[in-house]
Amino acid sequence: MSLLSNADWGPIVVAVVLFILLSPGMMFQLPTRTRVIEFGNMCTSGIAILVHAIIYFSLFTILIMEIGIHIHVY
């Protein structure tokens, strides 16, 4: 029996999906240099990185701790 057979893959999957979706400039950027929100501009700033990190942390905490997303692979 492998050590990874009872591993909880939920936090890993949620973290990867949120990282892809919430990368500043990839799908949207909040805030931008000229507007409040822009979609697909592929540019970023320091404040946008901070805002996206706060959103990422909040969503990750809610999904893992409160909702309890767990994926067990046997």
C-alpha positions as YAML, in Angstrom:
chain: A
units: angstrom
residues:
- id: 1
  name: MET
  ca: [0.00, 0.00, 0.00]
- id: 2
  name: SER
  ca: [1.34, 3.39, -0.99]
- id: 3
  name: LEU
  ca: [1.64, 6.36, 1.34]
- id: 4
  name: LEU
  ca: [-0.29, 8.50, -1.13]
- id: 5
  name: SER
  ca: [-3.28, 6.16, -1.34]
- id: 6
  name: ASN
  ca: [-5.20, 7.94, 1.41]
- id: 7
  name: ALA
  ca: [-4.01, 11.45, 0.59]
- id: 8
  name: ASP
  ca: [-6.50, 14.30, 0.46]
- id: 9
  name: TRP
  ca: [-6.11, 15.90, -2.98]
- id: 10
  name: GLY
  ca: [-8.90, 18.46, -2.47]
- id: 11
  name: PRO
  ca: [-6.72, 21.37, -1.29]
- id: 12
  name: ILE
  ca: [-4.22, 20.75, -4.10]
- id: 13
  name: VAL
  ca: [-6.85, 20.72, -6.84]
- id: 14
  name: VAL
  ca: [-8.60, 23.81, -5.43]
- id: 15
  name: ALA
  ca: [-5.28, 25.67, -5.13]
- id: 16
  name: VAL
  ca: [-4.27, 24.93, -8.73]
- id: 17
  name: VAL
  ca: [-7.67, 25.89, -10.17]
- id: 18
  name: LEU
  ca: [-7.82, 29.12, -8.18]
- id: 19
  name: PHE
  ca: [-4.23, 29.99, -9.13]
- id: 20
  name: ILE
  ca: [-5.06, 29.63, -12.82]
- id: 21
  name: LEU
  ca: [-8.32, 31.57, -12.57]
- id: 22
  name: LEU
  ca: [-7.07, 34.34, -10.27]
- id: 23
  name: SER
  ca: [-3.70, 35.14, -11.83]
- id: 24
  name: PRO
  ca: [-3.76, 38.93, -12.30]
- id: 25
  name: GLY
  ca: [-4.19, 39.83, -15.96]
- id: 26
  name: MET
  ca: [-4.98, 36.30, -17.12]
- id: 27
  name: MET
  ca: [-8.78, 36.42, -17.05]
- id: 28
  name: PHE
  ca: [-9.30, 39.75, -15.31]
- id: 29
  name: GLN
  ca: [-7.37, 42.32, -13.31]
- id: 30
  name: LEU
  ca: [-8.77, 44.18, -10.35]
- id: 31
  name: PRO
  ca: [-7.82, 47.16, -10.05]
- id: 32
  name: THR
  ca: [-6.06, 48.34, -13.19]
- id: 33
  name: ARG
  ca: [-4.12, 51.50, -13.94]
- id: 34
  name: THR
  ca: [-6.95, 53.24, -15.79]
- id: 35
  name: ARG
  ca: [-10.17, 51.42, -14.79]
- id: 36
  name: VAL
  ca: [-11.57, 49.43, -11.92]
- id: 37
  name: ILE
  ca: [-11.55, 46.12, -13.81]
- id: 38
  name: GLU
  ca: [-10.19, 44.92, -17.16]
- id: 39
  name: PHE
  ca: [-10.48, 41.54, -18.82]
- id: 40
  name: GLY
  ca: [-7.55, 39.72, -20.47]
- id: 41
  name: ASN
  ca: [-5.09, 42.62, -20.53]
- id: 42
  name: MET
  ca: [-2.05, 40.45, -19.54]
- id: 43
  name: CYS
  ca: [-0.54, 43.34, -17.53]
- id: 44
  name: THR
  ca: [-0.31, 43.63, -13.78]
- id: 45
  name: SER
  ca: [0.69, 45.93, -10.96]
- id: 46
  name: GLY
  ca: [1.66, 45.54, -7.33]
- id: 47
  name: ILE
  ca: [-1.75, 46.52, -5.97]
- id: 48
  name: ALA
  ca: [-3.45, 44.07, -8.37]
- id: 49
  name: ILE
  ca: [-1.23, 41.27, -7.08]
- id: 50
  name: LEU
  ca: [-2.18, 42.16, -3.50]
- id: 51
  name: VAL
  ca: [-5.92, 42.29, -4.29]
- id: 52
  name: HIS
  ca: [-5.80, 38.96, -6.14]
- id: 53
  name: ALA
  ca: [-3.83, 37.36, -3.29]
- id: 54
  name: ILE
  ca: [-6.49, 38.45, -0.77]
- id: 55
  name: ILE
  ca: [-9.26, 37.11, -3.02]
- id: 56
  name: TYR
  ca: [-7.31, 33.85, -3.51]
- id: 57
  name: PHE
  ca: [-6.77, 33.37, 0.22]
- id: 58
  name: SER
  ca: [-10.41, 34.14, 1.02]
- id: 59
  name: LEU
  ca: [-11.83, 31.74, -1.58]
- id: 60
  name: PHE
  ca: [-9.35, 29.00, -0.70]
- id: 61
  name: THR
  ca: [-10.17, 29.27, 3.00]
- id: 62
  name: ILE
  ca: [-13.92, 29.21, 2.36]
- id: 63
  name: LEU
  ca: [-13.73, 26.25, -0.03]
- id: 64
  name: ILE
  ca: [-11.41, 24.11, 2.11]
- id: 65
  name: MET
  ca: [-12.31, 25.02, 5.69]
- id: 66
  name: GLU
  ca: [-16.00, 25.92, 5.55]
- id: 67
  name: ILE
  ca: [-17.37, 23.89, 2.63]
- id: 68
  name: GLY
  ca: [-14.87, 21.07, 3.13]
- id: 69
  name: ILE
  ca: [-13.84, 20.00, -0.34]
- id: 70
  name: HIS
  ca: [-12.01, 16.69, -0.07]
- id: 71
  name: ILE
  ca: [-10.86, 14.34, -2.82]
- id: 72
  name: HIS
  ca: [-9.58, 10.94, -1.68]
- id: 73
  name: VAL
  ca: [-7.93, 8.67, -4.24]
- id: 74
  name: TYR
  ca: [-7.74, 4.98, -3.35]
...
